[in-house]
Amino acid sequence: MSIFLILLVAVLIVFGVPDIRRSLISKPVFRVFKKILPPMSATEREAMEAGDVWWDGELFSGRPDWFKLLNTKPHGFSAEEQAFIDGPLEELLAMLDDFKINTEGHDLPPEVWAHLRKHRFFAMIIGKEYGGLDFSATANSHIVSRIATRSLSAAVTVMVPNSLGPGELLTHYGTMEQKEHWLPALAKGDEIPCFALTGPEAGSDAGGIPDTGVVCKGTFNGEEVVGIKLNWSKRYITLAPVATVLGLAFKLYDPEQLLGEQEEIGITCALIPTSHDGVEIGDRHLPLMQAFMNGTTYGKDVFIPLDWIIGGVKYAGKGWRMLVECLSAGRGISLPALATATGHNVQRFTGAYAFVRQQFGLPIGKFEGVQEAMGRIGGLNYSIESMRRLTLTALDEGYSPSVITAMTKYHMTEMGRQVLNDGLDVHAGKGIQMGPLNYLASNYMGIPISITVEGANILTRNLMIFGQGATRCHPYVLAEMEAAANPDEEAGLRNFDQLLIKHIGFAVSNTFASLWHGLTGARFANAPVGGETIRYYQQLSRMSRALALCADVSMLTMGGDLKRKEMISARLGDVLSHLYIGSAILKRFEDDGRQVADLPFVHYAMQLQLHLIGQAFRGFFKNFPNPWLGRLLSVLVFPWGNRYDKPADAHAQAIADSMMEPGVLRDRHTFLSYWKDDEEDVTGHMELAFTHMVANIELFKKVYKAQKQGVLDSNLNGDALVQAAVAEEVISTEEGEKLAVAERLRLRAIAVDSFAAEAMKSGRYQTQPLR
Ligand SMILES: Cc1cc2nc3c(=O)[nH]c(=O)nc-3n(C[C@H](O)[C@H](O)[C@H](O)COP(=O)(O)OP(=O)(O)OC[C@H]3O[C@@H](n4cnc5c(N)ncnc54)[C@H](O)[C@@H]3O)c2cc1C
């Protein structure tokens, strides 16, 4: 006992007396910390520091304040936004025919381009003072998503000028003259912008672009001025083939020191009219057969004046920071909007098709194997929509959350890919045969586009989410790094000492809390609500503690190496992401008024998120470089074992059943999905076939039963079947009339396209009449 007391007093003295603590603990740790800090280039530092921390910081803190989350309110639409959605957007959707766009002329038809320009679809992020629409992130996302449910090519065409590019860069950094010159013309669609960063030698590593600008004297408009001589070769540039203004990123050098003392100025962005001497717009690419404009651009020794630099000379060399800052917003809206479109469309039409398509006299959606896939579709679509809403809430509150938008881009596009795969499996041959009757295939082909752009997904998962999350969202690490980088070592140490004490307290409390929550099944963890979802809040609180603990241990033991240990750090990034998605799901359930009918979706989605957290931790513990430490962490976090199972089958079955029921729930969950109120259009037809079959299912059952019993020929279908059923008095004449309509709709709903062989040879896809 006395030894224990002596030890306790010694610890209290060491930690409690600042001078002793500083020399015995903080100073040596400070030195080690400085050594293990990963070497960071200026570009990496700028990227790391750009953007804001929001709910991700709470999740990393080990003690998320759930009330704070639930008290933030999602953004509605302004009267103007609503009028646009009800008017020009609906008109546009009715004009779009994706199959024609992708096969005839490989472009949007002239009337669609005209409609987009006239109604300022390209000006959603441009301020009203310049003639733009100045829409919220929520409206922007809604519009792009809805267009994408109709045509991916049209959605990408609208999305690009409203995402990272000239419009946004000018709005944030442009000089007054630049704004007044370009923004009104961009808003009207008189100027079409593109933004060129990527080239053959620099894709993901965009900071390493080889394109150069050299400050020199040259002739512009007949006068000798100081300007920039540019050389570039860019590829994959969306809208380049039709652009009238090129946003260009290049590395600026000033060997003659005409601008100042610095010779290597750094990444710079300029705006160049594509009609300018020497600007070459090359040929078009063909991105997965989608018709949106995408291509190359080159320039050799092209001279431009200095005032074409976006923001003017004072922004020379600041291009990387500008791009990273602006990326945060666009990355949380555009590509996630494409994934949302996939989720809504696949849920709506797979539900309908799974009912309309019958095998062995039963809708295929009644078979358990199909229900498993449908459960995933419904559960993931619920998660996609929840994540979309939460991220938009942050953006519309004025945050520019870099880690959250990276998680949103990565996970929403990955969930979209999974949903589409499941949708295609359920549709089988109907999903594969391309043509106007196929509402999935074009999207299926195009999905890797959203996986690749604005940060290819592997890189986003492995480098960005945890790499940035660990420093930006951690309550102390960034401040400690700043203290370590302080050129005044004494001041840095003083600061570091204060932070270290708090950090140690944080780590100790996370260790005990993780074990406590593990032992008690998180029954004492905090939750802001009661009822069926309380346990999910508690489990997320528990896993938030576990993440904080494991992140600290990883950073402490691996230091700078953690950056290279992508497989380890990405798993912690996965935990953060699934905590975020889980929070989004729970918040949506509250925001939607805790609708009982949504519970199967919430249970499925939450169980999946927890299961994925469990899997990420399993891989993390198993592959931790120090196996003993890995095992110790595993015992601290899961003392009774890792028990987060996959979603229960019953939830998948309940989801499948509700996907096959027309009505409010189906409409609420797929409200972004466009279907044309026209029987000739495949979407309108599918809706009609579905509702008629549901309404007349008892008649179908009577007829199928009679076929099974041999009362009716089992090979009959269509009108012949209905006539025979009436003749044999299986159904009445009146019932026969209803059944005839439903049966005709059914036959067309399961039909696929076929094309005249000769027409195909000439590249004309004239669909054959149905037989
Ligand atoms: C249809 C389309 C439209 C586009 N539009 C534009 C545009 O308008 N403007 C523009 O400037 N660019 C545009 N891009 C370019 C796009 O941003 C790049 O394709 C993207 O940055 C990836 O570059 P890359 O294709 O060269 O892949 P690479 O950089 O070669 O990467 C290959 C793979 O390696 C992974 N990877 C790379 N480094 C790491 C790492 N350190 N850790 C883990 N994984 C890593 C990547 O995730 C990827 O999976 C477009 C691309 C496409 C396909």
The ligand as a Gaussian input file, in Angstrom:
#p B3LYP/6-31G(d) Opt

LIG

0 1
 C      -14.717000      11.104000     -67.633000
 C      -13.653000      11.876000     -66.947000
 C      -13.782000      13.250000     -66.803000
 C      -12.757000      14.002000     -66.237000
 N      -12.869000      15.373000     -66.204000
 C      -11.779000      16.106000     -65.832000
 C      -11.779000      17.525000     -65.955000
 O      -12.761000      18.134000     -66.387000
 N      -10.666000      18.197000     -65.608000
 C       -9.556000      17.574000     -65.128000
 O       -8.559000      18.240000     -64.849000
 N       -9.523000      16.224000     -64.966000
 C      -10.602000      15.485000     -65.316000
 N      -10.574000      14.106000     -65.191000
 C       -9.404000      13.482000     -64.620000
 C       -9.615000      12.763000     -63.296000
 O       -9.682000      13.678000     -62.258000
 C       -8.460000      11.783000     -63.176000
 O       -8.777000      10.704000     -64.024000
 C       -8.215000      11.321000     -61.792000
 O       -7.617000      12.334000     -61.068000
 C       -7.308000      10.083000     -61.749000
 O       -6.170000      10.223000     -62.533000
 P       -5.723000       9.050000     -63.543000
 O       -6.918000       8.645000     -64.309000
 O       -4.537000       9.510000     -64.277000
 O       -5.349000       7.851000     -62.569000
 P       -3.946000       7.570000     -61.873000
 O       -3.472000       8.788000     -61.192000
 O       -3.062000       6.924000     -62.851000
 O       -4.356000       6.540000     -60.756000
 C       -4.532000       5.149000     -61.037000
 C       -5.032000       4.455000     -59.772000
 O       -4.055000       4.554000     -58.736000
 C       -4.645000       5.054000     -57.560000
 N       -3.637000       5.849000     -56.844000
 C       -2.817000       6.786000     -57.332000
 N       -2.011000       7.253000     -56.368000
 C       -2.330000       6.607000     -55.232000
 C       -1.868000       6.618000     -53.878000
 N       -0.904000       7.435000     -53.478000
 N       -2.452000       5.793000     -52.986000
 C       -3.430000       4.965000     -53.374000
 N       -3.917000       4.901000     -54.622000
 C       -3.373000       5.703000     -55.535000
 C       -5.816000       5.892000     -58.028000
 O       -6.807000       5.956000     -56.999000
 C       -6.306000       5.082000     -59.226000
 O       -7.154000       4.062000     -58.781000
 C      -11.609000      13.357000     -65.742000
 C      -11.490000      11.966000     -65.847000
 C      -12.478000      11.231000     -66.451000
 C      -12.294000       9.761000     -66.579000

